[in-house]
Amino acid sequence: MQGKKVYQEQLFNSFRLSDRVPSTNFYRRLKDALNLDFLYELTRGFYGSSGQKSIDPVVFFKFCLVGYLENIISDRKLIEHCSMRLDILYFIGYDIDEGLPWHSTISRTRQLFPEDVFESVFTKVFTLCVETGMVSGHTQAIDSAPVKANASMDTLELKVPEEELESHLRRV
């Protein structure tokens, strides 16, 4: 007999995010491998002593790490992506019914820290991953070179081969 699944949202639910993320999941292993408590001391001087509480620096840098690992450069898309992934929610320390920070909060917080803070965090996280066996190898290379584009759609020209393909293949 053919079955038909009807979705009925439950009023009460017994759900534990930690039960849904397998022990072999990358983000679960990363959460177990990384102790980012050093960030509180590293970033303390960039915050004031009054006003509203900011995003937790550990959470912020975990968002940055997810963006890097998932190749997401838009803060809007990062928040949207994280909200849909149970393993990432578990990694950043949010439950399924907790709202994530606004994308603009991520952008403003990123502007708060100088480049050397990001470099030291990257170095420390990389070191922790190597120490726990998540990263191995003899040589690691990182390449980054922002280059302004110097092209215009108006100046593109169609390139036509000098000789026909058939004659080229016969000659070769």
matplotlib code that plots the C-alpha trace (Angstrom):
import matplotlib.pyplot as plt

x = [0.0, 1.3, 2.1, 1.8, 3.8, 1.9, 4.0, 2.5, 4.5, 4.8, 4.0, 6.6, 9.8, 12.5, 15.5, 19.2, 21.4, 24.4, 22.6, 22.1, 25.7, 27.7, 31.0, 32.8, 31.4, 34.1, 32.6, 32.0, 35.7, 36.7, 34.7, 36.4, 39.8, 39.6, 39.7, 39.3, 39.1, 42.3, 40.2, 38.6, 42.0, 43.2, 40.2, 39.4, 41.1, 38.8, 35.6, 34.3, 33.1, 29.5, 26.7, 25.1, 26.9, 28.6, 28.7, 30.9, 34.4, 34.6, 31.4, 32.5, 35.8, 33.9, 31.7, 34.9, 36.3, 33.1, 33.1, 36.6, 36.1, 32.8, 34.2, 31.5, 32.5, 29.1, 28.0, 24.4, 25.0, 27.2, 24.4, 21.8, 24.1, 24.8, 21.2, 20.5, 23.3, 22.9, 26.6, 27.6, 25.0, 26.5, 30.0, 29.2, 27.3, 23.7, 20.7, 18.1, 15.6, 18.2, 18.4, 21.8, 23.4, 22.5, 24.8, 25.6, 26.8, 29.4, 30.5, 30.8, 32.7, 35.1, 36.0, 36.6, 39.8, 43.1, 44.7, 47.3, 44.5, 43.2, 46.7, 47.4, 44.0, 44.6, 48.1, 46.7, 43.8, 46.1, 48.5, 45.7, 44.5, 48.0, 48.4, 45.2, 46.0, 43.3, 45.9, 49.0, 51.6, 55.1, 54.4, 51.5, 51.1, 48.7, 48.3, 46.5, 46.9, 44.1, 44.3, 42.1, 40.4, 41.6, 39.0, 36.0, 33.2, 33.3, 36.9, 36.5, 37.2, 36.3, 39.5, 39.4, 42.0, 44.3, 43.6, 40.7, 40.7, 40.5, 43.7, 45.5, 44.7, 45.8, 49.1, 49.7]
y = [0.0, 3.5, 5.6, 9.4, 11.5, 14.4, 17.0, 17.8, 20.3, 19.4, 21.8, 20.3, 18.5, 16.5, 17.3, 17.4, 18.9, 17.0, 13.7, 14.6, 15.5, 12.3, 11.9, 11.7, 15.0, 17.5, 20.4, 18.2, 17.1, 20.7, 21.8, 19.2, 20.1, 23.9, 25.7, 29.3, 30.8, 32.6, 35.0, 36.7, 38.0, 38.7, 40.9, 42.4, 45.8, 46.3, 46.5, 49.3, 48.9, 50.1, 49.7, 46.6, 43.3, 42.4, 39.1, 36.6, 36.8, 33.0, 32.8, 35.6, 33.8, 30.5, 32.3, 33.5, 30.0, 28.6, 31.2, 30.4, 26.6, 26.8, 29.5, 32.0, 35.6, 37.3, 37.7, 37.4, 34.1, 33.0, 33.5, 31.9, 28.9, 28.5, 28.6, 25.6, 23.3, 21.4, 20.6, 24.2, 25.3, 22.8, 24.0, 27.7, 26.9, 27.8, 25.6, 25.1, 27.6, 30.3, 33.2, 33.8, 37.3, 39.7, 39.7, 43.4, 42.4, 40.1, 42.9, 45.5, 43.1, 42.3, 46.0, 46.2, 44.0, 44.9, 42.5, 41.2, 39.9, 37.8, 36.6, 35.5, 33.7, 32.0, 30.8, 29.6, 27.7, 26.2, 25.1, 23.5, 21.6, 20.3, 19.3, 17.3, 15.6, 17.3, 18.8, 16.9, 17.3, 18.6, 21.8, 24.2, 27.2, 30.1, 32.5, 35.7, 38.6, 41.1, 42.3, 44.9, 43.8, 45.5, 44.3, 45.7, 43.8, 46.4, 45.6, 41.8, 40.4, 37.1, 35.1, 33.0, 30.3, 31.0, 27.6, 25.2, 22.4, 19.6, 20.8, 21.3, 17.8, 16.3, 18.2, 17.1]
z = [0.0, -0.9, 2.1, 2.3, 4.7, 6.2, 8.1, 11.5, 13.5, 17.1, 19.9, 22.2, 21.1, 22.8, 20.6, 21.4, 18.8, 20.1, 19.4, 15.8, 14.9, 14.4, 16.3, 12.9, 11.7, 10.8, 12.7, 15.8, 15.7, 15.2, 18.2, 20.3, 19.0, 19.4, 22.7, 21.7, 25.2, 24.6, 22.4, 25.4, 26.6, 23.1, 22.2, 25.5, 24.7, 21.7, 23.7, 25.9, 29.5, 28.9, 26.4, 25.0, 25.1, 21.8, 20.0, 21.8, 20.2, 20.2, 18.3, 15.9, 15.0, 14.6, 12.1, 10.3, 10.3, 8.9, 6.2, 5.3, 5.3, 3.4, 0.9, 1.8, 1.6, 2.1, 5.7, 4.7, 3.0, 5.9, 8.5, 6.1, 5.5, 9.2, 10.1, 7.9, 9.1, 12.3, 12.5, 12.2, 14.7, 17.1, 16.3, 17.0, 20.1, 19.0, 19.5, 16.7, 18.3, 18.9, 16.5, 15.0, 15.0, 12.3, 9.3, 10.0, 13.5, 11.9, 9.5, 12.2, 14.5, 11.7, 11.4, 15.1, 15.1, 13.3, 10.9, 13.4, 15.6, 12.7, 11.9, 15.4, 15.6, 12.4, 13.5, 16.9, 15.3, 12.7, 15.4, 17.5, 14.4, 13.7, 17.3, 17.3, 14.0, 12.0, 9.7, 8.5, 5.8, 5.4, 3.6, 4.0, 1.7, 1.8, -1.1, -1.1, -3.5, -4.0, -7.6, -9.1, -12.3, -15.5, -18.0, -19.7, -21.4, -24.2, -25.1, -25.4, -28.8, -30.3, -31.0, -34.2, -34.8, -37.7, -39.3, -39.3, -36.7, -39.3, -41.2, -37.8, -36.7, -40.0, -39.8, -36.2]

ax = plt.figure().add_subplot(projection="3d")
ax.plot(x, y, z, "-o")
ax.set_aspect("equal")
plt.show()
